[in-house]
Amino acid sequence: MNFLSGFIAIVGPPNVGKSTLLNRFLGEKIAIVSPKPQTTRNRIIGVLHAQDYQIVFLDTPGIHRPRTVLHKSMVASAEGAISEVDIILMMVEMHKPEDPGIQMILRGMKRARKPVILAINKIDTGPKENLLPMMAQFGQEYPFEEIVPISALEGDGVELLLGALKARLRPGPEFFPPDVRTDQSKSFLISEIIREKIYFHTRNELPYASAVTVEKQEDRPDRDLISISARIHVETDNQKAILIGKGGRMIKTIGQSSRTELEGIFGSRIYLDLTVRVEKNWSRDTRALRRLGY
């Protein structure tokens, strides 16, 4: 029996559930999630291993009309993935069929000429009477090989979607060994978990002006401890004050929730030291973006 493999890009507008679906496919948390749009900033690889196949998923930033250099970098990363993979998994949200990012994606896919499967996500969030007309509408707009309604959060339709993707794999090698689930480093995962907690705990405008870098990471197996020093970058003094909070309460809350999740991921005690630095307009500065990993 031939072994099957392939690269699949998960693309869609912001906040349609791409990272939630990737985590659902893999059965573990590879990408951070948030109810706020534009959570994913970097292209993230997640590897699904099975006895007779391997799928390398590329979770991409949401495609939207860019306003800053950071946004342009995010959109370029997502659009680049379309040209690099074997199959495209496009995601849309059931209740947002008119999202402006959809037409941008459709234009890019027409140029790429790759097999495309459409997943209509969040079918668990409301009445389903609009689902069949929506499927018919998308079928007229693009020759999707299949259109699969799903709930990435609840798991509905996900196995059916995975079967549709597997059916389009071709004979190929194992690109990654069985113990590799992602190409992301430990320090990247740490910075992403901290950023996720910033999204969760702070006001709407602050997450988009913040970035996280891990300055120091030291494993202490003799003490069952990982010592981490991380820096949160913001763009204004006011944002720094919000992030620290009155009496340091906000930064303490972010640190506690980050530490709790990291201890669950790494199976070790975590010492986490967080500092905040103002780096004015970093999201509009190409050099700053490179330094911060974008």
C-alpha positions in Angstrom: 0.0 0.0 0.0 1.4 3.4 -1.0 2.1 5.9 1.7 0.3 9.2 1.0 1.4 12.7 1.9 1.0 16.3 1.1 1.1 20.0 2.1 -2.3 21.7 2.8 -2.7 25.4 3.4 -5.6 26.5 5.6 -6.6 29.9 4.4 -9.5 32.3 5.0 -10.5 35.7 6.4 -9.6 36.6 10.0 -11.3 34.9 12.8 -12.9 32.1 10.8 -11.4 29.4 13.1 -8.3 28.2 11.1 -6.2 27.7 14.2 -9.1 26.0 16.1 -9.4 23.6 13.2 -5.7 22.9 13.1 -5.7 22.1 16.8 -8.7 19.9 16.3 -7.0 17.9 13.5 -3.9 17.3 15.5 -5.6 16.7 18.9 -3.4 19.1 20.7 -2.7 22.9 20.9 -0.3 23.9 18.2 -1.7 27.4 17.4 -3.1 30.0 19.8 -6.8 30.9 19.5 -8.8 34.0 20.4 -12.2 35.5 19.7 -10.4 38.5 18.4 -9.5 38.6 14.7 -6.0 38.6 13.3 -4.7 36.4 16.2 -2.4 34.3 14.0 0.5 36.5 12.7 3.0 33.8 11.5 2.6 30.8 9.3 2.5 27.8 11.5 3.1 24.2 10.5 1.2 21.3 12.1 2.0 17.7 11.2 -0.8 15.1 11.3 0.7 11.5 11.4 -1.2 8.4 10.5 -0.3 4.8 9.6 -0.7 5.3 5.9 -0.5 9.1 5.4 1.0 12.3 6.6 -0.5 15.8 6.2 1.5 18.9 6.7 -0.9 21.7 7.5 0.1 25.4 7.1 -2.1 27.6 9.4 -1.9 31.0 7.8 -2.8 34.6 9.0 -6.3 35.8 8.0 -6.4 37.4 4.6 -7.7 41.0 4.7 -7.0 44.4 3.3 -3.8 45.4 5.0 -3.4 48.7 6.9 0.1 48.5 8.4 3.4 46.9 7.5 2.6 44.1 9.9 -0.7 43.5 8.2 1.0 43.4 4.8 3.5 40.9 6.1 0.7 38.7 7.5 -1.3 38.7 4.2 1.9 38.1 2.1 2.6 35.0 4.3 -0.9 33.6 3.7 -0.9 34.3 0.0 2.6 32.8 -0.4 1.3 29.6 1.2 -1.3 29.2 -1.5 1.4 28.8 -4.2 3.6 26.4 -2.1 1.2 23.6 -1.2 -0.5 20.7 -2.9 -4.1 21.4 -1.7 -5.9 24.4 -0.4 -8.4 24.2 2.4 -10.4 27.5 2.4 -12.5 28.4 5.4 -15.4 30.8 5.7 -17.7 31.6 8.5 -21.3 30.5 8.1 -22.7 33.8 9.2 -20.3 36.0 7.2 -20.6 35.0 3.5 -19.9 38.5 2.4 -16.5 39.0 4.2 -14.4 41.2 1.9 -11.4 38.8 2.4 -13.2 36.0 0.6 -12.9 37.6 -2.8 -9.2 38.3 -2.3 -8.7 34.6 -1.5 -10.7 33.5 -4.5 -8.6 35.6 -6.9 -5.5 34.1 -5.4 -6.7 30.6 -5.8 -7.7 31.1 -9.4 -4.1 32.0 -10.1 -2.7 29.1 -8.2 -4.8 26.4 -9.9 -4.7 24.0 -7.0 -7.4 21.6 -5.7 -9.5 23.5 -3.3 -11.9 22.3 -0.6 -14.2 24.7 1.1 -15.1 24.3 4.8 -18.0 26.4 6.1 -17.3 26.8 9.8 -19.3 27.7 12.9 -22.4 25.8 11.9 -23.0 25.3 15.6 -23.6 29.0 16.2 -27.1 29.6 14.8 -29.9 28.4 12.5 -28.9 26.3 9.6 -31.5 27.2 7.1 -29.1 29.5 5.2 -26.5 26.7 4.9 -27.7 25.1 1.7 -28.2 28.4 -0.2 -24.7 29.5 1.0 -23.2 26.2 -0.3 -24.9 26.7 -3.6 -23.7 30.3 -3.9 -20.1 29.4 -3.2 -20.4 26.5 -5.7 -21.3 29.0 -8.4 -18.4 31.4 -7.5 -15.6 28.8 -7.6 -15.2 25.1 -8.7 -14.6 23.7 -5.3 -13.9 20.0 -5.3 -16.0 19.6 -2.1 -17.9 21.9 0.2 -18.1 20.6 3.8 -20.0 22.3 6.7 -18.2 21.9 10.0 -17.8 23.2 13.5 -14.1 23.3 14.3 -15.0 24.0 17.9 -17.4 21.2 18.5 -15.9 18.7 16.0 -19.0 18.4 13.8 -18.1 17.4 10.2 -14.3 17.5 10.9 -13.8 13.7 10.2 -15.7 14.1 6.9 -13.5 17.1 6.0 -10.4 15.1 6.9 -11.5 12.3 4.7 -12.0 14.7 1.8 -8.5 16.0 2.2 -6.9 12.5 2.6 -8.7 11.4 -0.6 -6.7 14.0 -2.5 -3.3 13.2 -1.2 -0.8 11.6 -3.5 1.9 8.9 -2.9 4.8 10.6 -1.3 7.4 10.5 1.6 7.1 11.2 5.3 8.3 14.8 5.3 8.6 14.8 9.1 9.5 12.1 11.6 6.7 10.7 13.8 7.7 12.7 16.9 7.5 16.1 15.1 4.1 17.8 15.4 5.2 21.4 14.4 8.2 23.3 13.1 7.8 26.0 15.8 10.5 26.3 18.5 9.8 26.1 22.2 10.5 29.9 22.5 8.0 30.7 19.8 5.3 28.6 21.5 6.1 30.4 24.8 5.8 33.8 23.2 2.5 32.8 21.4 0.9 31.6 24.7 1.8 34.9 26.4 0.3 36.8 23.5 -2.8 34.7 23.6 -3.3 35.7 27.3 -2.8 39.4 26.4 -5.6 39.0 23.8 -7.8 37.4 26.4 -7.3 39.8 29.3 -6.9 43.2 27.8 -8.9 45.8 25.9 -9.7 45.5 22.3 -7.0 47.8 20.9 -4.1 46.6 23.0 -3.6 43.1 21.5 -2.9 44.5 18.1 -0.2 46.8 19.4 1.6 44.1 21.4 4.3 41.6 20.5 6.2 39.2 22.7 9.9 38.0 22.5 11.5 35.4 24.7 14.8 37.0 26.0 16.0 34.0 28.0 14.9 30.4 28.5 16.8 28.0 30.8 15.8 24.4 31.5 16.6 23.3 35.1 15.8 19.5 35.1 17.4 19.2 38.6 14.7 21.4 40.0 11.9 20.4 37.5 11.9 24.0 36.4 12.0 26.1 33.2 13.0 29.7 33.8 11.7 32.2 31.3 12.3 35.9 30.8 10.0 37.4 28.2 9.4 41.0 27.0 6.1 42.4 25.8 6.5 45.2 23.2 3.9 47.9 22.9 3.7 51.1 20.9 2.8 53.8 23.5 3.2 54.7 27.1 -0.5 54.5 27.6 -0.6 50.9 26.3 2.2 50.1 28.7 0.2 51.5 31.6 -2.8 49.4 30.6 -0.8 46.3 30.2 0.8 46.7 33.6 -2.4 47.7 35.3 -3.1 49.4 38.6 -0.6 48.1 41.1 0.7 45.6 38.5 -2.5 43.6 38.6 -2.9 43.1 34.8 0.7 42.0 34.1 0.4 39.6 37.1 -2.9 38.1 35.7 -1.3 37.6 32.3 1.7 36.0 33.9 -0.3 33.7 36.1 -2.5 32.4 33.3 0.5 32.1 30.9 2.4 30.1 33.5 -0.5 27.8 34.2 -0.9 26.8 30.5 2.8 26.5 29.9 3.2 24.2 32.9 0.5 22.0 31.4 2.2 22.0 28.0 5.8 21.3 29.2 4.9 19.2 32.2 7.3 21.2 34.4 7.2 24.1 36.8 7.6 27.5 35.2 9.2 30.6 36.5 8.1 33.5 34.2 9.4 37.0 34.4 7.5 39.5 32.2 8.7 43.0 31.4 7.0 45.6 29.2 8.9 47.9 26.7 7.6 50.8 24.6 8.8 50.5 21.0 6.9 53.3 19.1 5.1 52.2 16.0 6.8 48.8 15.7 3.9 47.5 13.6 4.7 50.1 10.9 8.5 49.6 11.0 10.0 47.0 8.7 13.2 46.6 10.7 11.3 46.3 14.0 9.1 43.6 12.5 12.1 41.6 11.4 13.6 41.9 14.9 10.4 40.8 16.5 10.1 37.7 14.2 7.5 38.9 11.6 
